[in-house]
Amino acid sequence: MYTFSYAEILNESGDQSREREQLALDEALQLLSVADTRGPNSPEAIEAIRYIQKLWNFLIADLADPQNGLAEQLRADLISIGIWVIREADRVLNDPSRTFKALIEVNQSIRNGLR
């Protein structure tokens, strides 16, 4: 019979959550890279923007949950980054002179921080 402590289950759950977040950000980075190549008016750009905005809306909602285990200041900082990502994605779509580079760099940094 298996016996696990509650702390072990919580730690495993946190590790699994980080892994899912990494995978979601990997997908976002792949979409953003293709969109950067194809340009802000491409169907790939629209797909990438929709994905990254949905992802960050989900992450922000999770970070805003009082039961989120991260430190309050870290949660606030990540929420601010998420809001910037959502707004920057809109700016990229509305201003063809902008690129996806800043979105890619910020999301890479966040993804790398999850490792």
N, C-alpha and C positions, 0 to 999 in steps of 0.2 A: 504494500500500500504506500502511496506517495503522500508525504506531508510537506507542506511548504508554509513558511511564515507569511503573514500578510505583507510584510516589508519586501520579501522576495518577489511576491506577485506584483506589487506596485512597481518595483524596480524593473521587472521584466516588461510590464506594461509601458513604462516610460521609454524603455529602449525600443520597443516595437513602435511606439508613437514617433520617436525621432527617426526611425528607419523609414516609416511611411512618409514623414515630412521630407526627408532627403529625396525619396523617390519622386514625390510630387514636384519638388524644386528641380530635380534633374529633368523631368518632363517639361517643365516650364522653360528651363534654359535651352533645351533642344528646340522647342517651338520658337523661342525668341531669337535664337541663332539663325534659324531658317528664315524667319520674318525679316531679320536684319539684312540677309542676303537678297531677299526678294523685294524689299522695300515696303514703306508704310501703307501703300495703297493696295497691297496684294491681299488675296484671301488668306494667306498664311499669317499676315500681320493681324488681321482681324481675329483669327483663331487664337493666336498667341496672346493678344490683349485680353480676349474673353477669358482664357484660361488663367492668366496671371491675376486678373482682377477677381475672379471667383475664388482662386486659391487664397489670396490675401484677405478677402472678405471672410472666408472660413477661419483663417489663422487669427485674424483680429477678434472675431467672435470668441474663439477659444481663449485667447489671451485676456480678454475682458471678463471672462468667467471668474468670479471670486474663488472658485475651487481650483483654479489653475495653480500648480505647485511652484511656478517660477517666482523669483523675487519680484516685488512690486515695481521697482525701478526698471528692471530688465523688461518686464511686461510692457511698461509704459514706453520704453525706448523702441521695442519691437512694433508696438502699435503705431508709433510715429513713423517708423520706416514703412510699414504696410500702407499707411495713408499716403505717404510720398509715392510709393510704387503705383498705387491706383491712380493718383493724379498724373504722374509722369506718363503712364500708359495712355491716358487720355490726350496728353499734350503731344505725344508721338503720333497718334492717329490724326490729330487736328493740325499739325504743323509738319508738312513733308520735309522740311529742312532738318528736322530732328532725327536722330538714329536711336536704335535700341541699345546702344553700348552701355549707357548708365544703368539701365534696367538689368542688363546682363551682369554687370559688375556687382551691383548691390545684391542681387539674388544669388550670385556665386558666393559672395562673402557670407551670407546667411546660411546657405547650404553647407559651406565648409565649416561654419561654426557648430553645426549639428554633429559633426564627426567626433 
